[in-house]
Amino acid sequence: MDIATLTQKMSEKAGNAPALDRTVKFDFGDEGMIFVDGYNNNAVSNEDGDADCTVVVTISDFVDMYKGDLNPMNAFMGGKLKVLGDMSVAMKLQSLLG
């Protein structure tokens, strides 16, 4: 799954999820990023911006989490996922990934 497809799928899910009231950036390194603006109806884009919480993960591990093949907590504990900033925001992300 490429970043454009992920962005589209995230946008569909985020539009139906409760407002995060925070901003989140999924940083995939050289492969790009997905930015979720929880202050603006969970708007999803590939624009870079300051975020309350940044999740650093490879795109392949993110896809596995999105599909339900990788538990986010196990990814975090195993070092496959790093959370920078407000950890409480990361805990709300299940509504966008689940």
C-alpha distances in whole Angstrom, upper triangle without the diagonal:
4,7,8,6,7,10,11,10,12,15,16,16,18,20,22,22,25,26,25,28,26,23,20,18,15,16,13,16,15,12,13,14,14,17,19,22,24,27,26,25,22,20,17,16,15,19,20,23,25,24,26,24,21,18,18,15,12,9,8,11,10,7,10,12,11,11,14,14,15,18,18,22,21,19,21,24,23,22,18,18,21,22,25,27,28,27,28,25,22,24,23,20,20,20,17,15,17
4,6,5,6,9,10,11,12,14,16,17,18,20,22,22,25,25,24,27,25,22,19,17,14,14,11,14,13,9,10,11,12,15,17,21,23,26,25,24,21,19,15,14,12,16,18,21,23,22,25,22,20,18,17,14,12,8,9,12,11,9,13,14,13,14,17,17,18,20,20,23,23,20,22,25,24,23,19,19,21,22,24,26,27,26,28,25,22,25,24,20,21,21,18,16,19
4,5,5,6,9,10,10,12,14,15,16,18,20,20,23,23,22,24,22,19,16,13,11,11,9,12,11,8,7,8,8,12,14,17,20,23,21,21,18,16,12,10,9,12,14,17,20,19,21,19,17,15,14,13,11,8,10,13,10,10,14,14,13,14,18,18,18,20,19,22,23,20,21,25,24,22,18,17,19,20,21,23,24,24,25,22,20,23,22,18,19,19,16,15,18
4,5,5,6,9,10,11,13,14,15,17,19,20,23,22,22,24,22,19,17,15,13,14,13,15,14,11,10,10,9,12,14,17,20,22,20,20,17,15,11,10,9,12,15,18,21,20,23,21,19,18,18,16,15,12,14,16,14,12,16,17,14,16,19,20,21,23,22,25,26,23,24,28,27,25,22,21,22,23,24,25,26,26,27,24,22,24,23,19,20,20,16,16,19
4,5,5,6,9,10,11,12,14,16,17,18,22,22,22,24,23,20,18,16,14,16,14,17,17,13,13,12,11,14,15,18,20,23,21,20,17,15,12,12,11,15,18,20,23,22,24,22,20,19,19,17,15,12,13,15,13,11,14,15,12,13,17,18,19,21,20,24,25,22,24,27,26,25,22,21,23,23,25,26,27,26,27,24,22,24,22,19,19,18,15,14,16
4,5,5,6,8,10,11,12,14,16,16,19,19,19,21,20,17,15,13,11,13,12,15,15,12,11,10,8,11,12,16,17,21,19,18,15,14,10,10,10,14,16,18,20,19,21,19,17,15,15,14,13,9,11,12,9,8,12,12,9,11,14,16,16,18,17,20,21,19,20,24,23,22,19,17,19,19,21,23,23,23,23,20,18,20,19,15,15,15,12,11,14
4,6,5,6,9,10,10,12,15,15,18,17,17,19,18,15,13,12,10,12,12,15,16,12,11,9,6,9,10,13,15,18,16,15,12,10,7,7,7,11,13,16,18,17,19,18,16,15,16,15,15,12,14,15,12,11,15,14,12,14,17,19,19,20,18,22,23,21,22,25,25,24,20,19,20,20,21,22,22,22,23,19,18,20,18,15,16,15,11,12,15
4,5,5,6,9,10,11,13,14,18,18,18,20,20,18,16,15,14,16,16,19,19,16,14,13,10,12,12,15,16,19,17,15,13,11,8,9,10,14,17,19,21,20,22,21,19,18,19,18,18,15,16,18,14,13,16,16,13,15,18,20,20,22,21,24,26,23,24,28,28,27,23,22,23,23,24,25,25,25,25,21,20,22,20,16,17,16,12,13,15
4,5,5,6,9,10,11,13,16,17,17,20,20,18,16,15,14,17,16,20,20,17,16,14,11,13,12,15,16,19,17,15,13,12,10,11,13,16,18,20,22,20,22,20,19,18,19,18,17,14,15,16,13,11,14,13,10,11,14,17,18,19,18,22,23,21,22,26,26,25,22,20,22,22,24,25,24,24,23,20,19,20,18,14,14,13,10,10,12
4,5,5,6,8,10,10,13,14,13,16,16,14,12,12,11,14,15,18,19,16,14,12,9,10,9,12,13,16,15,13,10,9,7,9,11,14,16,17,19,17,18,17,16,15,16,16,16,13,15,15,12,11,14,12,9,12,14,17,17,17,16,19,21,19,20,24,24,23,20,18,19,19,20,21,20,20,20,16,15,17,14,11,12,10,7,8,10
4,6,5,6,9,10,13,13,13,16,16,14,13,13,13,16,17,20,21,18,16,13,10,10,8,11,12,14,12,10,8,7,5,8,11,13,16,17,19,17,19,18,17,17,19,19,19,16,19,19,15,15,18,16,13,15,18,20,21,21,19,23,25,23,23,27,28,27,24,21,22,21,22,22,22,22,21,18,17,19,16,13,14,12,9,11,13
4,6,5,7,9,12,13,15,17,18,17,16,17,16,19,20,23,24,21,19,17,13,14,12,14,14,16,14,12,10,10,9,12,14,17,20,21,22,20,22,21,20,20,22,21,21,18,20,20,17,16,18,17,13,15,17,20,21,21,20,24,25,24,25,28,29,28,25,23,25,23,25,25,24,24,23,20,19,20,17,14,14,12,9,11,12
4,5,5,6,10,11,12,16,16,16,15,16,15,19,19,23,24,21,20,17,13,14,11,13,13,16,14,11,9,10,10,13,16,18,20,21,22,19,20,19,19,18,20,20,20,18,19,19,15,14,16,14,11,13,14,18,18,18,17,20,22,21,22,25,26,26,23,21,22,21,23,23,22,21,20,17,16,16,14,11,11,8,6,8,9
4,5,5,8,8,9,12,13,12,12,13,14,17,19,22,24,21,19,16,12,11,8,10,9,12,11,8,6,7,8,11,14,16,18,18,19,16,17,16,17,16,19,19,20,18,20,19,16,16,18,16,13,15,17,20,20,19,17,20,23,22,22,25,26,26,23,20,21,19,21,20,19,19,18,14,14,15,12,10,10,8,5,9,10
4,6,8,9,11,13,14,14,15,16,17,20,22,25,27,24,21,18,14,13,10,11,10,12,10,7,6,7,9,12,16,17,20,20,21,19,19,19,20,20,23,23,24,22,23,23,19,19,21,19,16,18,20,23,23,23,21,24,27,25,26,29,30,29,27,24,25,23,24,23,22,22,20,17,18,18,15,13,14,10,9,12,13
4,7,9,11,14,16,16,17,19,19,23,24,27,29,26,24,21,17,16,13,14,12,14,13,9,9,11,12,16,19,21,23,23,24,21,21,21,22,21,24,24,25,23,24,24,20,20,21,19,16,18,19,22,23,22,21,23,26,25,26,29,30,30,28,25,26,24,25,25,23,22,20,18,18,18,14,13,13,9,9,12,12
4,6,8,11,13,14,14,17,17,21,23,26,28,26,23,20,16,15,12,12,10,13,12,9,8,11,12,16,19,20,22,21,22,19,18,18,19,19,22,22,24,22,23,22,19,19,20,17,15,17,17,21,21,20,18,20,23,23,23,26,28,27,25,22,23,21,22,22,19,19,17,14,15,14,10,10,10,6,7,10,10
4,6,9,11,13,14,17,18,22,24,28,30,28,25,22,18,16,13,12,9,11,11,8,8,12,14,18,21,22,23,21,21,18,17,17,19,19,23,24,26,24,26,24,21,22,23,20,18,20,20,24,23,21,19,21,24,24,23,26,29,28,27,23,24,21,22,21,18,18,15,13,14,13,10,10,11,7,9,12,13
4,6,8,10,12,15,17,21,23,26,28,27,24,20,17,14,10,9,6,7,8,6,6,10,12,16,19,19,20,18,18,15,14,15,17,18,22,23,25,24,26,25,21,22,24,21,19,22,22,25,24,23,20,22,25,24,24,27,29,28,26,23,23,20,20,19,16,17,14,11,14,14,10,11,12,10,10,14,15
4,5,7,9,12,14,18,21,24,26,25,22,18,15,12,9,8,5,7,9,8,7,10,12,15,18,18,18,16,15,12,11,11,14,15,19,20,23,22,24,23,19,21,22,19,18,21,21,24,22,21,18,19,23,22,20,24,26,25,24,20,19,16,17,15,12,13,11,8,10,11,7,8,11,9,9,13,14
4,7,10,14,16,19,23,25,28,26,23,19,17,13,10,8,5,5,8,9,8,11,13,16,19,18,18,16,14,11,10,12,15,17,20,22,25,25,27,25,22,24,26,22,21,25,25,28,26,24,21,22,26,25,23,26,28,27,26,22,21,18,17,15,12,14,12,9,12,13,10,12,14,13,13,16,18
4,7,10,13,16,20,22,24,23,20,17,14,11,8,7,5,6,9,10,9,11,12,15,16,16,15,12,11,8,6,8,11,13,17,19,22,22,25,23,20,22,24,21,20,24,24,26,24,23,19,20,24,22,20,24,26,24,23,19,18,14,14,11,9,11,10,7,10,12,10,11,14,13,13,16,18
4,7,10,13,16,18,21,20,17,13,11,7,6,5,5,7,9,11,8,10,10,11,13,12,11,9,8,5,5,7,9,11,14,17,20,19,22,21,18,20,22,20,19,22,23,25,23,22,18,20,23,21,19,23,25,23,21,18,16,13,12,11,10,12,12,8,10,13,11,11,15,14,12,15,18
4,7,10,13,15,18,17,14,10,8,6,5,7,8,10,12,13,10,11,10,11,11,11,10,9,9,5,6,5,6,8,11,13,16,16,19,17,14,17,19,16,16,19,20,22,20,19,15,17,20,18,16,20,21,19,18,14,13,10,10,10,9,11,11,8,8,11,10,9,13,13,11,13,16
4,6,9,11,14,13,10,7,6,4,6,9,11,13,14,15,12,12,10,10,9,9,8,8,8,6,8,6,5,6,8,11,13,13,16,15,12,15,18,16,15,19,20,21,19,19,15,18,20,17,16,19,20,18,16,13,12,10,10,10,12,13,14,11,10,14,13,11,14,15,12,13,17
4,6,9,12,11,9,5,5,6,8,12,13,16,17,17,14,14,11,11,9,11,10,11,12,10,11,9,6,5,6,7,9,9,12,12,9,12,14,12,12,16,17,18,16,16,13,16,17,14,14,17,18,15,13,10,10,9,10,12,13,13,15,12,10,14,14,11,14,15,12,12,15
4,6,9,8,7,5,7,9,11,14,17,19,20,21,17,16,13,12,10,11,9,11,12,11,13,10,7,6,5,6,8,9,12,12,10,13,15,14,15,18,19,20,17,18,15,17,18,15,14,18,18,15,12,10,10,10,10,13,15,15,18,15,13,17,17,14,17,18,15,15,19
4,6,5,5,5,8,11,14,17,20,22,23,23,19,18,15,14,11,13,12,14,15,15,17,14,10,9,6,6,5,6,9,10,9,11,13,14,14,17,18,18,16,18,15,18,18,14,15,18,17,14,12,10,11,13,13,16,18,18,21,18,16,19,19,16,18,20,17,16,19
4,5,6,7,11,13,17,19,22,24,25,26,22,21,18,16,12,13,12,14,16,16,18,16,12,11,8,8,7,9,12,13,12,14,17,17,18,20,22,21,19,21,18,20,21,17,17,20,19,15,13,12,12,14,14,17,20,20,23,20,18,22,22,20,22,23,20,19,23
4,6,9,12,15,19,21,24,27,26,27,24,22,19,16,13,14,13,16,18,18,21,19,15,14,11,11,10,10,13,15,14,16,18,19,20,22,24,23,22,24,21,24,24,20,20,23,22,19,16,16,16,18,18,21,23,24,26,24,22,25,26,23,25,26,23,22,25
4,7,10,13,17,20,23,25,25,25,22,20,16,14,11,13,13,16,18,18,21,19,15,14,12,11,8,7,10,13,12,13,16,17,17,19,21,21,20,22,20,23,23,19,20,23,21,19,16,15,16,18,19,21,23,24,26,23,21,24,24,21,23,24,20,19,22
4,7,10,14,17,19,22,21,22,19,17,13,11,7,9,9,12,15,15,18,16,13,12,11,11,10,9,12,14,12,14,17,17,17,19,22,22,21,22,20,23,23,20,20,23,22,20,17,16,16,17,17,19,21,22,24,21,19,22,22,19,21,22,18,18,22
4,6,10,13,16,18,18,19,15,14,10,8,6,7,7,10,12,12,15,13,10,10,9,10,10,9,13,14,11,13,16,16,15,18,20,21,19,20,18,20,22,18,18,22,21,19,16,14,14,14,14,16,18,19,20,17,16,19,19,16,18,19,15,15,19
4,7,10,13,15,15,15,12,10,7,6,5,7,8,10,12,11,14,12,10,10,11,11,12,10,14,14,11,13,16,15,13,17,19,20,19,19,17,20,21,18,18,22,22,20,17,15,15,14,15,16,17,18,19,15,14,17,16,13,16,16,12,13,16
4,6,9,12,12,12,9,8,6,5,6,6,7,7,9,8,11,10,9,10,12,14,15,14,17,17,14,16,19,17,16,19,21,22,21,21,18,21,23,20,19,23,24,22,19,16,16,14,14,14,15,16,17,13,13,16,15,12,16,15,12,14,17
4,6,9,9,9,6,6,5,7,9,9,10,10,11,9,10,10,10,11,14,15,17,16,19,18,15,17,19,17,15,19,20,22,21,21,18,20,23,20,20,24,25,23,21,17,17,15,15,15,14,15,15,11,12,14,12,10,13,12,10,12,15
4,5,5,7,5,5,6,8,11,10,11,10,10,8,10,11,12,14,17,19,21,20,23,22,19,20,23,20,19,22,23,26,24,24,21,23,26,24,23,26,28,26,24,20,20,17,16,15,15,16,16,12,14,16,13,12,16,14,12,15,18
4,5,6,4,7,9,12,14,14,15,13,13,10,10,11,13,15,18,20,22,21,24,23,19,21,23,20,19,22,23,26,24,23,20,22,25,23,22,26,27,26,24,21,20,17,17,15,14,15,14,10,12,14,11,11,14,12,11,14,17
4,6,7,8,11,13,16,15,16,13,13,11,11,13,16,18,21,23,26,25,28,27,23,25,27,24,22,26,26,29,28,27,24,25,28,27,26,29,31,29,28,24,23,20,19,17,15,17,16,13,15,17,14,14,17,15,15,18,20
4,5,6,9,12,15,14,15,14,14,13,14,16,17,19,22,24,26,25,28,27,23,24,27,24,22,26,27,30,29,28,25,27,30,28,27,31,32,31,29,26,25,22,21,20,18,20,19,15,18,19,16,16,18,16,15,18,20
4,5,9,12,16,16,18,16,17,15,16,17,18,20,23,24,26,24,27,26,22,23,25,23,20,23,24,28,27,26,24,26,29,27,27,30,32,31,29,25,25,22,22,21,19,21,19,15,17,18,15,14,16,13,12,16,18
4,6,10,13,14,15,14,15,13,13,14,15,16,19,20,22,20,23,22,19,20,22,19,17,20,21,24,23,23,20,23,25,24,23,27,28,27,25,22,21,19,19,18,17,18,17,13,14,16,12,11,13,11,9,13,15
4,7,10,11,13,13,15,13,15,15,16,17,19,20,22,20,23,23,19,20,22,20,18,21,23,25,25,24,22,25,27,25,25,29,30,28,26,23,23,20,20,20,19,20,19,16,17,19,16,14,16,14,12,15,17
4,7,9,11,12,14,13,15,14,14,15,17,17,18,16,19,19,16,16,20,18,15,19,20,23,22,22,20,23,25,23,23,27,27,26,23,20,20,19,19,19,19,20,20,16,16,18,16,13,15,14,11,13,16
4,5,9,10,13,13,16,15,14,15,16,17,18,16,19,20,16,17,20,19,17,20,22,24,24,24,22,25,27,24,24,28,28,26,23,21,21,19,19,20,20,21,22,18,18,21,19,16,18,17,14,16,19
4,7,9,13,13,16,15,13,14,15,15,15,14,17,18,15,16,20,19,17,20,23,24,23,24,21,25,26,23,23,27,27,24,21,19,19,19,18,19,20,22,23,19,18,22,20,17,20,19,16,17,20
4,6,10,11,15,15,13,15,15,17,18,16,20,21,18,19,23,22,20,24,26,27,26,26,24,26,28,25,24,28,28,26,23,21,20,19,18,18,20,22,23,19,19,22,21,19,22,21,18,19,23
4,7,9,13,13,11,13,13,16,17,16,20,20,18,20,23,22,21,24,26,27,26,26,23,25,27,24,23,26,26,24,22,19,18,16,15,16,18,20,21,18,18,21,21,19,22,22,19,20,24
4,6,10,11,10,13,14,17,19,19,22,22,20,22,25,23,22,26,27,29,27,27,23,25,27,24,23,26,27,24,23,20,18,16,14,13,15,18,19,16,17,20,19,18,22,21,19,21,24
4,7,9,9,12,14,17,20,20,24,23,20,23,26,24,23,27,28,29,27,26,23,24,26,24,22,25,26,23,22,19,16,14,11,10,12,15,17,14,15,19,18,17,21,21,19,21,24
4,5,6,10,12,15,18,19,22,21,18,21,23,21,21,24,25,26,24,23,19,21,23,21,19,22,24,21,20,16,14,11,9,8,9,12,13,10,11,15,14,14,18,18,16,18,21
4,7,10,13,16,20,20,23,22,19,22,24,21,21,25,25,26,24,22,19,19,22,20,18,21,23,21,20,16,14,10,8,6,6,9,10,8,10,13,12,13,16,17,16,18,21
4,7,10,13,16,17,20,18,16,19,20,18,18,22,22,23,20,19,15,16,19,17,14,17,19,17,16,13,10,7,6,5,5,7,9,6,7,10,11,10,14,15,14,15,18
4,6,10,13,14,17,15,13,17,18,16,17,20,20,21,19,18,14,15,18,15,13,16,17,15,14,10,8,6,5,6,8,9,12,9,8,12,13,11,15,16,14,15,18
4,6,10,11,14,12,10,13,15,12,14,17,17,18,15,14,11,12,14,11,10,13,14,12,10,7,6,5,6,9,10,10,12,10,8,11,12,10,13,15,13,13,16
4,7,9,12,10,9,13,14,13,15,18,18,18,15,15,12,14,14,11,10,13,13,10,8,6,5,6,8,11,13,13,16,14,11,15,16,14,16,18,16,15,18
4,6,8,7,6,10,11,10,12,15,15,15,12,13,10,13,13,9,9,13,12,9,6,5,7,9,11,15,16,15,18,16,13,15,17,14,16,18,16,14,17
4,5,5,6,9,10,11,12,14,15,14,12,14,13,15,15,11,12,15,13,11,8,8,10,13,15,18,20,19,21,19,16,19,20,17,18,20,17,15,18
4,6,5,6,9,10,10,12,14,13,12,15,13,16,16,13,14,18,16,14,11,11,13,15,17,20,21,20,22,20,17,19,20,16,17,19,16,14,17
4,5,5,6,9,10,11,12,11,10,13,13,16,15,12,15,17,15,14,10,11,14,17,19,22,24,22,24,22,19,21,21,18,18,20,17,14,17
4,5,5,6,9,10,10,9,7,10,9,12,11,8,11,13,12,11,7,8,12,14,17,20,21,19,21,19,16,17,19,15,15,18,16,12,15
4,5,5,6,9,10,10,8,10,9,12,12,9,11,15,14,13,9,9,12,13,16,18,19,17,19,17,14,15,16,12,13,15,12,9,12
4,5,5,6,8,8,9,11,11,15,14,12,15,18,16,16,12,12,15,17,20,22,22,21,22,20,17,18,18,14,14,15,13,10,12
4,5,5,6,5,5,8,9,13,12,10,13,16,14,15,11,12,15,17,20,23,23,21,22,20,17,18,18,15,14,16,14,10,12
4,5,5,6,5,6,6,10,10,8,11,14,13,14,11,10,14,15,18,20,20,18,18,17,13,14,14,11,10,13,11,7,9
4,5,8,8,9,9,13,14,12,14,17,17,17,14,13,16,17,20,21,21,19,19,17,14,15,14,11,10,11,9,5,7
4,6,8,10,11,15,15,14,16,19,18,19,16,16,19,20,23,25,24,22,23,21,18,18,17,14,12,13,12,8,8
4,6,7,9,12,12,12,15,16,16,18,15,15,18,19,22,24,23,21,21,20,17,16,16,13,11,13,12,8,8
4,7,10,12,11,11,14,16,15,16,14,14,18,20,23,25,25,22,23,22,18,18,19,16,14,16,15,12,11
4,6,9,7,7,10,12,11,13,10,11,14,16,20,22,22,19,20,19,16,16,17,14,13,16,15,11,11
4,6,5,6,9,10,10,12,11,11,14,15,18,20,20,16,17,17,13,13,14,12,10,14,14,11,10
4,5,5,6,9,10,11,9,8,10,11,15,17,16,13,14,13,10,10,12,10,9,12,12,9,10
4,5,5,6,8,10,10,9,11,11,15,17,16,12,13,14,10,9,12,11,11,15,15,13,13
4,5,5,6,8,8,9,11,13,17,19,19,15,17,17,14,13,16,15,14,17,18,15,15
4,6,5,6,5,5,9,11,15,17,18,15,17,16,13,13,16,14,14,17,17,14,15
4,5,5,6,5,6,8,12,14,14,11,14,14,11,11,15,13,14,17,17,15,16
4,6,8,8,9,11,14,17,17,14,16,17,14,14,17,16,16,20,20,18,19
4,6,8,10,13,16,19,19,17,19,20,16,17,20,18,18,22,21,19,20
4,5,7,10,13,16,18,15,18,18,15,16,19,18,19,22,21,19,21
4,7,10,13,17,18,16,19,18,15,16,19,16,17,20,19,16,18
4,7,10,13,14,12,15,14,11,13,15,13,14,18,16,14,17
4,7,10,12,10,13,13,10,13,15,14,16,19,17,16,19
4,7,8,7,10,10,7,10,13,12,14,17,16,15,18
4,7,7,11,10,9,12,14,14,17,19,18,18,21
4,6,9,9,9,12,14,14,17,19,18,19,22
4,5,6,7,9,11,12,15,17,17,18,20
4,5,5,7,9,10,13,15,15,16,18
4,5,5,7,9,12,13,14,15,17
4,5,5,7,10,11,12,13,15
4,5,5,8,11,10,11,13
4,6,7,9,11,11,12
4,6,7,8,10,11
4,5,5,6,8
4,5,5,5
4,6,5
4,6
4
